[in-house]
């Protein structure tokens, strides 16, 4: 199912110029808008875009503003962003990414979290054993969801597993995760609460007292965010997000002969640039032992 997707890589990792575009059958596509959310007709298997492979630190994310939404490294105050290592974790503890064709609408306040959407695609934590790569399209099944309250915004974290993972047949809902992978949900909650503390930020808060909601609840949120994306891509909801794509009907749909497409950069991948050794430092957060 994934063989049709590939990546076009611009520049060297760990630089401001670095871009990872998604390609399909050799054509550059939008990782936000072109890839179908659902990977089968029953809508039980979903496509996930991997932004950050497990155990890595670079904060890679789908660009909302650039044409065709490449994956870029986030910046803050003129510097590339890296997630710090909060003992005993190293970088991100899961394959981290997003669901295409979803959008957390900042104009909408969720009735239970009492907070607006964060204006991003839905975040996804893939908990399987294989380490992914940036720009990989994984087929996953939904297990549950957590609601992080990040600086006053609702920032859902959907818990999923790769359908090809050896444990996939035994993981069908959130209680299976605790049964089969004891400690994983607790560690995930801890990581999201503390990962910004080394950068001087306060501890993040969760809705629902940190509880991970079940698969049924997660699927409802996914469908809500898919409907929000439909309003976005059709132009019904105003936004500064780039809607350029090849397949999704709406004002952003273009052909491969359009200048917006022909001006996209070509693959120019280079070896990764060196990373400041300080990124490897451990941070010991008081009162947060696993």
Secondary structure, DSSP 8 states (H G I E B T S, - for coil): --TTEEEEEEEETTSTT-EEEEEETTEEE-TTTTS-SBSSTTS-SEEEEEEE-TT--B-EEE-SSSTT--EEE-EETTEE-B--EETT--S-SSEEEEETT----TT-B-TTT-SEE-SS--EEEE-SSS---TT-EEEEEEEEEEEEEETTEEEEEEEEEETTSTTGGG--SHHHHHHHSTTHHHHHHHHHHHTTGGGT----EEGGGG--B-HHHHHHHHHHHHHHHHHHHTTSS--SS---BSSS-STTB--TTSHHHHTS---EEE------GGGG-EE--TT---
